[in-house]
Amino acid sequence: MSHQGHLLLEHTAGVSAAISQQQETAADLFALEHFARLGGVPMGVLSNYMAAWWQDPLTAARDGSSHPVSPERIRALGQRLLSDPMDFSHGENDPTHEAELVRQMATMVLSLADQIDEDSFSTLLRSDVDRNYPASSFDRACPS
C-alpha cells in the first residue's frame, strides 16, 4: 500500500536522503489512512517493522539511508494508530474489541520505536551480533 502512496503523493526518486525519509513516512501514513477509510485493523504494521528492523537493526537512518527503519518513522505510525483506534476498527464485527487491539498494537509499535531509539540497546545488539556472528566467518558460511 505504501508503494501506491508514493505514486499518488507524486514522490520522486533521486532526492536527498532527508526528503526520501519524509516521503517514506508520508507513504506509511497514507497506507494507514487507507485502513482507516476501510475501518480495518492494519495487523501487519507491527510485524512488518519488527521484521525490517531485525533484518537491519543497525541501519544508518540518520546518516543518509533513504528507507530507514528509524524510530521517528515507526513512532509516527504508532502515534497515528493511538490517536483514534476506532478509525481502524469501525468496519470490523466487534469494533470496540478491535479498537482495544489497535490500542495494544499501537503501544507495541511505540515500544519498538523506543527500543530502536535507545543507543545502549543498539550497542548491546551490535556487540552480541559481532560476538556470535563474526564477519570473519561469513566467507565460510556462504558458498561462492
Secondary structure, DSSP 4 states (H G I P E B T S, - for coil): -HHHHHHHTT--SS--HHHHHHHHHHHHHHHHHHHHHHT---THHHHHHHHHHHHSTT--GGGT-SS---HHHHHHHHHHHHH-GGGGTTTSSSHHHHHHHHHHHHHHHHHHHHHHH-HHHHHHHHHHHHHHS-GGGHHHHS--
